């Protein structure tokens, strides 16, 4: 899954990794950086509304009005591909969530060790997401987003059996292109960046508390 992300670079750095030339600037200039959990408003890149390249802070977690449980922060790829009625309405509202990496926990219950996963080439990670939000709508759980996840492979399985779908820049641009049909966009998710493109290490257990927002949240401890 993807339960926390790090988003400590500038918006400009994330835009340049695509490249991306937004017409509008972020309305919310500041946000969490080193330890970003669901229920907050990370940066998202999208072409919603008039089709121009834009950036906004959107609510991480999606809960439609009829849903009685908490907001879903992740969307399983296998469920999305099965034309789930929960996710189907969001498939034309595709976003990219840029990040420096994400956190996972491994070990026994009550004694879990957090790990940080980042790109081996140190470039920003471009996570595929879907959202109920549209420009000029209120930013809350009913208009929130979820990051799409798939089965992990290789050594990453030892940390967690699921991982976010991370796209190469060209595929990320196609993912958010409103001219790309849903079927073709979903096809992009079958060729994410491989596990060999990432590296991971143990980090401080203090970051298990989402209030921990110090720069060393992702620094190796061993």
C-alpha positions, -999 to 999 in steps of 0.1 A, spaced: 0 0 0 11 36 4 4 50 38 28 80 39 48 99 14 76 125 15 70 156 -6 98 179 5 110 193 -29 97 225 -45 67 224 -68 90 236 -96 113 205 -92 83 182 -95 70 201 -125 104 199 -142 106 162 -138 78 157 -164 82 185 -178 51 205 -167 41 241 -174 11 249 -152 -10 279 -160 -21 284 -124 -1 283 -92 -9 265 -60 -35 283 -40 -23 267 -8 14 275 -8 25 254 22 19 219 34 34 189 51 67 179 36 87 151 53 59 128 66 27 133 47 -3 110 57 -37 105 43 -62 131 54 -39 159 44 -35 179 12 -4 168 -8 5 184 -42 -12 168 -72 -5 175 -109 -35 173 -132 -53 185 -164 -88 186 -149 -113 212 -160 -101 231 -191 -73 206 -199 -44 229 -190 -15 217 -169 -22 226 -133 -11 219 -97 -33 219 -66 -33 206 -31 -60 179 -30 -74 158 -1 -57 124 2 -85 100 7 -118 94 -11 -152 88 5 -183 92 -16 -214 105 2 -230 70 5 -199 53 18 -201 45 56 -164 38 62 -134 61 64 -118 76 32 -99 52 10 -64 64 5 -54 36 -19 -72 20 -49 -61 -15 -57 -52 -19 -94 -70 -53 -97 -102 -37 -83 -99 -7 -107 -94 -30 -137 -125 -50 -127 -146 -19 -134 -154 -14 -97 -185 9 -93 -166 25 -64 -137 37 -87 -153 38 -121 -166 74 -118 -131 86 -111 -113 71 -141 -116 102 -163 -102 123 -134 -66 111 -134 -38 128 -115 -1 124 -107 11 126 -71 48 136 -72 69 125 -42 105 120 -31 94 85 -19 70 67 4 71 49 37 61 13 46 62 -8 78 75 -43 82 77 -67 111 54 -81 138 23 -62 150 34 -39 178 70 -39 167 69 -27 131 99 -10 116 93 19 91 112 19 58 116 47 32 115 38 -5 129 62 -31 140 62 -67 175 48 -73 182 77 -97 170 102 -70 144 116 -94 109 124 -81 85 95 -81 53 100 -101 24 81 -86 -8 74 -105 -39 86 -88 -76 91 -94 -99 117 -78 -135 130 -75 -123 166 -75 -129 191 -102 -117 228 -103 -138 251 -82 -151 222 -61 -144 221 -23 -114 201 -13 -126 174 11 -130 136 14 -160 135 -10 -138 151 -36 -106 134 -25 -81 112 -43 -66 78 -40 -32 65 -51 -34 33 -72 -14 4 -58 -4 -30 -72 14 -62 -60 50 -56 -50 77 -78 -65 114 -85 -60 130 -76 -27 103 -50 -20 79 -78 -11 99 -82 22 88 -47 32 52 -48 20 32 -69 -4 18 -38 -22 33 -7 -37 21 25 -55 20 24 -92 49 47 -102 51 58 -138 79 70 -161 76 107 -171 61 99 -206 36 75 -192 27 100 -164 20 127 -190 -2 103 -209 -20 92 -177 -33 127 -170 -40 136 -207 -78 140 -210 -76 130 -247 -63 95 -237 -93 71 -234 -98 53 -201 -89 19 -216 -56 32 -230 -49 50 -197 -54 19 -177 -30 1 -200 -3 24 -188 -6 10 -153 6 -24 -165 41 -11 -171 51 8 -140 87 14 -131 102 -19 -119 113 -26 -83 149 -25 -95 144 13 -101 140 18 -63 161 16 -31 149 14 5 163 16 40 151 17 77 142 50 92 135 64 127 104 49 144 95 84 155 80 91 121 53 66 129 36 95 145 23 117 117 31 148 138 68 140 133 78 165 106 116 168 110 139 165 79 155 133 94 122 113 90 136 96 59 173 94 69 188 59 72 192 46 108 212 15 100 
